[in-house]
Amino acid sequence: MHDGMVPVSRLIVIEDADYLGHIRQAYLRRMMETVGGASGFVLVARAPSRIIDALRSRSQMIRIPPTDRETITTTLSEIAGKNG
């Protein structure tokens, strides 16, 4: 079923995006606008308040609480078991 959304051909993950300076964040914003829906961006940040407003307004924030190693290991094992 087609929901009218363009499929993402690339997923770009930027860790510590909150440590990028304002100029680099502005460049990233322009790049996000240029590639349009062809690419998806995941910005990982410990302090979202350090992300410029122009990027935050184009993003959906998802808060992920800290997770212990045992939970991560168990979850990854379950996923690996399901995917063979």
Secondary structure, 3 states (H helix, E strand, C coil): CCCCCCCCCEEEEECCHHHCCHHHHHHHHHHHHHHHHHEEEEECCCCHHHCCHHHHCCCCCCCCCCCCHHHHHHHHHHHHHHHC
